[in-house]
Amino acid sequence: MNYNKFVPKDTFISEYMEYMSYVETAESYDFWCALWAIGTGVGRGVYVDRPNSPVYCNWYIILAAEAGTTRKSTAISSILSIVAGVDSILTGKTSPESLELYLHDSTAKGGTARAHFAVSELVTILGREGYMSTMPGLLTDLYDCQELRTSPGTLQMGELVQKEVYVTFLSASTPSWLVTAINPSVIEGGFTSRVIFVVDDARKRAIPWPRARDEGARERLVNRFTSTIEPAREQGAINISKGGLKKFTNWYNTRASHTDPFRSGFEAREDDHLLRIASCLAINDGSREISSRHIGYGSKVIAEAKSRANTLFGGDFSYHAKLVSAIERVRDVLLAAGSNGVMHNDLHSKVQRNLDAQELKTLMTIMHECGMIQIFKVKKGRSTATYYRATRAIEKFGVSSEVLARLNVEV
C-alpha cells in the first residue's frame, strides 16, 4: 500500500515520511508512527465530537516483524526524537503498579493523568514476570480516557486518583513473541481490539549507504509538528462534515462482520479506529474537520491493518499459542536441568499437558537440527534411555520462529 497518497504534500506526515526515506524502515511504520505522534501531541483536549461517545486520539500501536528485517527500533526512536520535546515519554520498564502511581502523581501535579509509551521492545511492557501479568488489563481500562478513575492503591499511599486519563502506546515485537504474549485470554479481555498491529516484513527499499540528511532537517520537522498540533489544541473538538458523515454511515452499515475472536473484537471498535485516523488526517492537513476523503482514506488503512493483523491472531491462533507455550515450557525444563540434561521420560512427564508423545518427539528432533539441544543415549541395564541437554543456542532462542514454522508443518 502506498501510504503517501493519503496525505497532502507540505504536511507533517508527508514531511516525516520524506525524512524517513533515508532509512530502511517499512513505509507502514513511518505512517503509523506519525499518526501516533499526532495523537500524543494533541492530548485529551482534542477529540471527535461524536454525540454521547467522543473519540480521542490516543493510539495503541505495536509494530510487528521478525528481528532486524524492517528496523522497528529505528522507526520508534526516530518518531521519539520528534515528539520528545512536546511531552515526556516513558521509554523504560514500567510495572502496572508504577504506572498507576505515575498517573496519580501526574494528576496531582498537572490535573491530568497522561502517560505516553515509546518502547522498542514489547517485552519491556508485557513481560512474562508475574507482576507484569495485569498490564494488558490495565492498559485496556486506561484506553477509554475516563474523566475520573480511582484504584485502591496501597496501605502507604491510600486511594489513587486519576483525572482526565490519556495514555498512548507505541512498541514493537516479533510475531513469534506476540503469539506467546497475546494469548487467547488477552484477546477476549479486549486488549487487542484497542491495538493497531502494524504487521510488515518489507523495507521501503534497500539502502546500503544512507545519504546524510540536510542540516536542520530534524528541527524543521519538529517545527512542522508543533505548528500542526497547536491549532488543533486550540480548537479542541473535531467535527465531521455532511459528506464525511454520509461516507461514514455508509461504511458503518456495509462493513464486513466476522465471528472469530480477534476480528470480531477488533470490529467492535473499528468505527472508533476509523474516526481516530480520520481526525488525525484532518489535523495533519490543517482542515481539522473530518471529510468524506478522510473517511475513505482511513477505511482503506484500517482494513489493511486488520487484514495483516489477522495473519497473526486469526484462524488457528489458539493452536499457534499452544505450540509456542509448549516450546517455552520445554526450553525452561532444559535450562533448569543444566549440564546434566533431562531424560526423555522425565521431560515428557513435565510437558505432557502441552504436548503429546509424538509432538514432543518431533519438537526435540527439530530443536536438535537447529543446534539448540544435544541428544545422547545412556545404557541402563538392558535398556537405553534418551537424554536431552540444552546448548548455548537455546539461551538466545526465546521463541524461535524457525522452530515454530517447522513444527507447524511437521506436527
C-alpha positions as CSV (number, residue, x, y, z in Angstrom):
1,M,0.0,0.0,0.0
2,N,1.3,3.5,-0.9
3,Y,0.7,5.5,2.2
4,N,2.0,8.7,0.7
5,K,-1.2,9.0,-1.4
6,F,-3.3,9.5,1.8
7,V,-1.5,12.7,2.9
8,P,-1.1,16.1,1.0
9,K,2.4,17.4,0.4
10,D,3.8,20.0,2.8
11,T,2.1,18.5,5.8
12,F,3.7,16.9,8.9
13,I,3.1,13.3,7.9
14,S,4.3,13.8,4.3
15,E,7.4,15.6,5.5
16,Y,8.0,12.9,8.2
17,M,7.8,10.1,5.6
18,E,10.3,12.0,3.4
19,Y,12.5,12.4,6.5
20,M,12.3,8.6,7.0
21,S,13.1,7.8,3.3
22,Y,16.7,7.9,4.2
23,V,16.5,4.7,6.4
24,E,15.3,1.1,5.8
25,T,12.1,1.2,7.8
26,A,8.8,-0.1,6.4
27,E,6.6,2.7,5.0
28,S,3.7,1.5,7.1
29,Y,5.8,2.0,10.2
30,D,6.6,5.6,9.2
31,F,2.9,6.4,8.6
32,W,1.5,4.9,11.8
33,C,4.3,6.3,13.9
34,A,3.4,9.8,12.5
35,L,-0.3,9.2,13.5
36,W,0.8,8.1,17.0
37,A,2.8,11.4,17.2
38,I,-0.2,13.5,16.3
39,G,-2.3,11.7,18.9
40,T,0.3,12.1,21.5
41,G,0.9,15.7,20.7
42,V,-2.7,16.9,20.7
43,G,-3.6,15.3,24.0
44,R,-7.0,14.6,25.6
45,G,-8.4,18.1,24.7
46,V,-8.7,17.2,21.1
47,Y,-11.4,14.7,20.2
48,V,-14.0,13.7,17.6
49,D,-17.2,15.3,18.8
50,R,-19.5,12.3,18.3
51,P,-22.6,12.6,20.5
52,N,-22.5,10.6,23.7
53,S,-19.3,8.8,22.8
54,P,-16.4,11.1,21.9
55,V,-13.4,9.5,20.2
56,Y,-9.9,10.6,21.4
57,C,-6.7,10.3,19.5
58,N,-4.9,8.0,22.0
59,W,-3.3,5.4,19.7
60,Y,-2.1,2.0,21.0
61,I,0.2,0.8,18.2
62,I,2.5,-2.3,18.0
63,L,4.9,-2.7,15.1
64,A,5.4,-6.4,14.2
65,A,8.1,-8.1,12.1
66,E,10.9,-10.5,12.6
67,A,14.1,-9.2,14.3
68,G,16.2,-6.9,12.1
69,T,14.1,-7.0,8.9
70,T,12.3,-3.7,9.0
71,R,14.1,-1.6,11.6
72,K,11.3,-1.4,14.1
73,S,13.6,0.2,16.8
74,T,14.7,2.8,14.2
75,A,11.1,3.6,13.5
76,I,10.3,4.2,17.2
77,S,13.5,6.1,18.1
78,S,13.0,8.4,15.1
79,I,9.5,9.4,16.0
80,L,10.5,9.7,19.6
81,S,13.1,12.3,18.7
82,I,10.4,14.4,17.1
83,V,7.8,14.1,19.9
84,A,10.1,14.1,23.0
85,G,10.2,17.9,23.1
86,V,6.4,18.2,23.3
87,D,5.7,15.9,26.2
88,S,7.5,13.5,28.5
89,I,7.7,9.9,27.1
90,L,8.1,6.7,29.1
91,T,10.8,4.6,27.4
92,G,11.8,2.1,30.1
93,K,10.3,-0.8,32.0
94,T,7.2,0.2,33.9
95,S,5.2,-2.1,36.2
96,P,1.4,-1.8,36.4
97,E,1.7,-0.5,40.0
98,S,4.3,2.1,38.9
99,L,2.0,3.2,36.0
100,E,-0.9,3.6,38.4
101,L,1.2,5.7,40.7
102,Y,2.7,7.7,37.8
103,L,-0.8,8.7,36.6
104,H,-1.8,9.6,40.2
105,D,1.2,11.9,40.5
106,S,0.5,13.4,37.1
107,T,-3.0,14.3,38.3
108,A,-1.7,15.8,41.5
109,K,0.9,17.9,39.6
110,G,-0.9,19.0,36.5
111,G,-4.6,18.0,36.9
112,T,-4.4,15.3,34.2
113,A,-3.4,11.6,34.2
114,R,-1.4,11.3,31.0
115,A,1.4,8.9,30.0
116,H,3.0,8.2,26.7
117,F,4.9,5.0,26.0
118,A,7.5,4.6,23.2
119,V,9.3,1.3,23.9
120,S,11.2,-0.5,21.2
121,E,10.8,-4.0,22.8
122,L,7.2,-5.0,23.8
123,V,8.7,-7.5,26.3
124,T,9.6,-4.4,28.4
125,I,5.9,-3.7,29.0
126,L,4.3,-7.1,28.6
127,G,7.0,-9.3,30.1
128,R,6.3,-12.8,31.4
129,E,7.1,-11.8,35.0
130,G,4.1,-12.4,37.3
131,Y,3.9,-8.8,38.4
132,M,3.5,-7.7,34.7
133,S,0.6,-10.1,34.0
134,T,-2.0,-7.4,34.8
135,M,-0.6,-4.8,32.4
136,P,-2.8,-5.7,29.4
137,G,-5.9,-5.4,31.6
138,L,-4.7,-2.0,33.0
139,L,-3.9,-0.6,29.5
140,T,-7.3,-1.8,28.4
141,D,-9.0,0.1,31.2
142,L,-7.0,3.2,30.6
143,Y,-7.7,3.3,26.9
144,D,-11.2,4.7,27.4
145,C,-9.9,8.0,28.7
146,Q,-12.1,8.3,31.8
147,E,-12.7,11.7,33.3
148,L,-12.2,10.2,36.8
149,R,-10.6,6.9,37.6
150,T,-9.7,5.6,41.1
151,S,-7.9,2.5,42.3
152,P,-7.3,1.1,45.8
153,G,-3.6,1.9,45.8
154,T,-1.5,0.7,48.7
155,L,-1.7,0.9,52.5
156,Q,1.0,3.5,52.4
157,M,-0.3,5.7,49.6
158,G,-4.1,5.1,50.0
159,E,-6.5,5.6,47.1
160,L,-5.0,6.6,43.8
161,V,-6.9,9.3,41.9
162,Q,-6.5,9.8,38.2
163,K,-8.3,12.6,36.3
164,E,-8.8,13.1,32.6
165,V,-6.9,9.9,31.7
166,Y,-4.9,9.9,28.5
167,V,-2.5,7.2,27.6
168,T,-0.8,6.5,24.3
169,F,1.4,3.5,23.5
170,L,3.9,2.6,20.8
171,S,6.0,-0.5,20.8
172,A,7.4,-3.3,18.7
173,S,7.7,-7.1,18.7
174,T,8.4,-10.1,16.7
175,P,5.3,-12.1,15.6
176,S,6.5,-15.2,17.4
177,W,6.8,-13.3,20.7
178,L,3.4,-11.8,20.2
179,V,1.9,-15.2,19.8
180,T,3.1,-16.0,23.3
181,A,2.4,-12.7,25.0
182,I,-1.1,-12.1,23.4
183,N,-2.8,-15.3,24.4
184,P,-6.5,-16.1,23.8
185,S,-7.5,-14.7,27.2
186,V,-5.8,-11.4,26.4
187,I,-7.8,-11.2,23.1
188,E,-11.1,-12.0,25.0
189,G,-10.2,-9.3,27.5
190,G,-10.3,-6.7,24.9
191,F,-6.7,-5.5,24.7
192,T,-6.1,-6.5,21.1
193,S,-9.3,-4.7,19.9
194,R,-7.8,-1.5,21.1
195,V,-4.4,-2.0,19.5
196,I,-3.4,-1.4,15.9
197,F,-0.9,-4.1,15.0
198,V,1.2,-2.9,12.1
199,V,2.5,-6.1,10.5
200,D,5.0,-5.6,7.8
201,D,8.1,-7.5,6.6
202,A,9.1,-5.3,3.7
203,R,11.5,-2.4,4.0
204,K,10.7,0.5,1.7
205,R,13.9,-0.3,-0.1
206,A,17.5,-1.5,0.5
207,I,19.8,1.4,1.5
208,P,23.4,0.1,1.7
209,W,24.8,3.6,2.3
210,P,22.3,6.2,3.5
211,R,22.6,9.8,2.4
212,A,23.1,12.4,5.1
213,R,20.0,14.5,5.8
214,D,20.1,18.2,5.2
215,E,21.4,20.2,8.1
216,G,18.5,21.3,10.2
217,A,16.1,18.7,8.8
218,R,15.0,17.5,12.2
219,E,14.5,21.0,13.6
220,R,12.3,21.9,10.6
221,L,10.3,18.7,11.1
222,V,9.8,19.5,14.8
223,N,8.6,22.9,13.9
224,R,6.1,21.4,11.4
225,F,4.9,19.0,14.1
226,T,4.4,21.8,16.6
227,S,2.6,24.0,14.0
228,T,0.3,21.1,13.2
229,I,-0.8,20.2,16.7
230,E,-1.0,23.6,18.3
231,P,-4.0,24.9,16.2
232,A,-5.8,21.5,16.9
233,R,-5.2,22.0,20.7
234,E,-6.7,25.5,20.5
235,Q,-9.7,24.3,18.6
236,G,-10.5,21.2,20.7
237,A,-13.4,19.4,19.2
238,I,-13.1,17.9,15.7
239,N,-16.4,17.9,13.8
240,I,-17.5,15.9,10.8
241,S,-18.8,17.4,7.5
242,K,-22.1,16.3,6.0
243,G,-20.2,14.4,3.3
244,G,-18.0,12.8,5.9
245,L,-20.9,11.7,8.0
246,K,-22.7,10.2,4.9
247,K,-19.5,8.3,3.9
248,F,-19.0,7.1,7.5
249,T,-22.6,6.0,7.8
250,N,-22.4,4.1,4.5
251,W,-19.2,2.4,5.6
252,Y,-20.7,1.5,9.0
253,N,-23.8,-0.1,7.5
254,T,-22.0,-2.1,4.9
255,R,-18.8,-3.2,6.6
256,A,-17.8,-6.8,7.0
257,S,-18.6,-8.8,10.1
258,H,-16.7,-11.8,11.4
259,T,-17.1,-14.3,14.2
260,D,-13.6,-15.3,15.1
261,P,-12.3,-13.8,18.4
262,F,-9.7,-11.4,17.0
263,R,-11.6,-9.9,14.1
264,S,-15.0,-9.7,16.0
265,G,-13.2,-8.0,18.9
266,F,-11.4,-5.5,16.6
267,E,-14.6,-4.8,14.6
268,A,-16.4,-3.9,17.8
269,R,-14.1,-0.8,17.9
270,E,-13.3,-0.5,14.2
271,D,-15.6,2.6,13.9
272,D,-13.6,4.3,16.7
273,H,-10.3,3.5,14.9
274,L,-11.7,4.9,11.7
275,L,-12.8,8.2,13.3
276,R,-9.5,8.4,15.1
277,I,-7.4,8.1,11.9
278,A,-9.8,10.4,10.0
279,S,-9.4,13.0,12.7
280,C,-5.6,12.7,12.7
281,L,-5.6,13.1,8.9
282,A,-7.8,16.2,9.3
283,I,-5.4,17.6,11.9
284,N,-2.5,16.8,9.6
285,D,-3.8,18.7,6.6
286,G,-5.0,21.7,8.7
287,S,-8.7,21.4,7.9
288,R,-9.5,20.0,11.4
289,E,-12.8,18.7,10.1
290,I,-13.4,15.2,9.0
291,S,-14.4,15.0,5.4
292,S,-15.5,12.1,3.1
293,R,-11.9,12.0,1.8
294,H,-10.6,11.4,5.3
295,I,-13.2,8.6,5.9
296,G,-12.3,7.0,2.6
297,Y,-8.6,7.0,3.1
298,G,-9.0,5.9,6.7
299,S,-11.2,3.0,5.9
300,K,-8.5,1.7,3.5
301,V,-5.7,2.0,6.0
302,I,-7.8,0.3,8.8
303,A,-8.8,-2.5,6.5
304,E,-5.2,-3.1,5.6
305,A,-4.1,-3.2,9.3
306,K,-6.9,-5.5,10.3
307,S,-6.1,-7.9,7.4
308,R,-2.4,-8.1,8.3
309,A,-3.0,-8.5,12.0
310,N,-5.4,-11.3,11.3
311,T,-2.4,-13.3,9.9
312,L,-1.1,-13.3,13.4
313,F,-4.2,-13.8,15.6
314,G,-6.9,-15.1,13.3
315,G,-7.7,-18.6,12.2
316,D,-5.5,-21.2,14.0
317,F,-4.2,-18.6,16.6
318,S,-5.1,-20.8,19.6
319,Y,-3.2,-23.7,18.0
320,H,-0.2,-21.5,17.5
321,A,-0.4,-20.2,21.0
322,K,-0.4,-23.8,22.3
323,L,2.7,-24.7,20.3
324,V,4.6,-21.6,21.4
325,S,3.7,-22.2,25.1
326,A,4.9,-25.8,24.7
327,I,8.2,-24.7,23.2
328,E,8.8,-22.3,26.1
329,R,7.9,-25.0,28.6
330,V,10.4,-27.4,27.1
331,R,13.1,-24.7,26.9
332,D,12.6,-23.9,30.6
333,V,12.9,-27.5,31.7
334,L,16.1,-28.0,29.6
335,L,17.7,-24.9,31.0
336,A,16.8,-25.9,34.6
337,A,18.4,-29.3,34.1
338,G,21.7,-27.7,33.2
339,S,24.7,-29.8,32.0
340,N,23.1,-33.0,33.5
341,G,20.4,-32.9,30.9
342,V,17.0,-34.4,31.3
343,M,15.7,-37.9,30.4
344,H,13.1,-38.2,27.8
345,N,10.5,-39.8,30.1
346,D,11.1,-37.1,32.8
347,L,10.7,-34.3,30.2
348,H,7.5,-35.8,28.8
349,S,6.0,-36.0,32.3
350,K,6.7,-32.3,32.8
351,V,5.3,-31.2,29.5
352,Q,2.5,-33.7,28.8
353,R,-0.1,-31.1,29.3
354,N,1.4,-29.1,26.5
355,L,2.5,-31.8,24.1
356,D,1.6,-35.4,23.4
357,A,4.3,-38.0,22.9
358,Q,4.6,-37.6,19.1
359,E,4.6,-33.8,19.2
360,L,7.4,-33.9,21.8
361,K,9.4,-36.3,19.7
362,T,9.0,-34.0,16.6
363,L,9.9,-30.9,18.6
364,M,13.1,-32.4,20.0
365,T,14.2,-33.6,16.6
366,I,13.7,-30.1,15.2
367,M,15.5,-28.4,18.2
368,H,18.4,-30.8,17.7
369,E,18.6,-30.0,14.0
370,C,18.7,-26.3,14.9
371,G,21.6,-26.9,17.3
372,M,19.6,-26.0,20.4
373,I,20.0,-29.3,22.1
374,Q,22.2,-32.4,22.3
375,I,20.7,-35.8,22.2
376,F,22.6,-38.7,23.7
377,K,21.9,-42.3,24.9
378,V,22.7,-43.8,28.2
379,K,22.5,-47.5,28.9
380,K,20.6,-48.5,32.0
381,G,20.8,-52.3,32.4
382,R,19.3,-53.9,29.4
383,S,17.6,-50.7,28.2
384,T,18.8,-47.4,26.8
385,A,17.5,-44.0,28.0
386,T,17.4,-40.9,25.8
387,Y,18.7,-37.7,27.4
388,Y,18.5,-34.1,26.1
389,R,20.9,-31.3,27.1
390,A,20.5,-27.7,26.2
391,T,23.2,-25.9,24.2
392,R,24.1,-22.2,24.4
393,A,22.0,-21.6,21.3
394,I,18.8,-22.2,23.3
395,E,19.6,-19.4,25.6
396,K,19.2,-17.0,22.7
397,F,16.2,-18.9,21.5
398,G,13.3,-17.4,23.3
399,V,10.5,-18.4,21.0
400,S,12.2,-19.3,17.7
401,S,10.1,-18.5,14.7
402,E,12.2,-21.0,12.7
403,V,11.3,-23.8,15.1
404,L,7.7,-22.7,15.3
405,A,7.3,-22.7,11.5
406,R,8.9,-26.1,11.1
407,L,6.8,-27.5,13.9
408,N,3.6,-26.2,12.4
409,V,4.5,-28.0,9.2
410,E,5.5,-31.3,10.7
411,V,3.3,-31.8,13.7
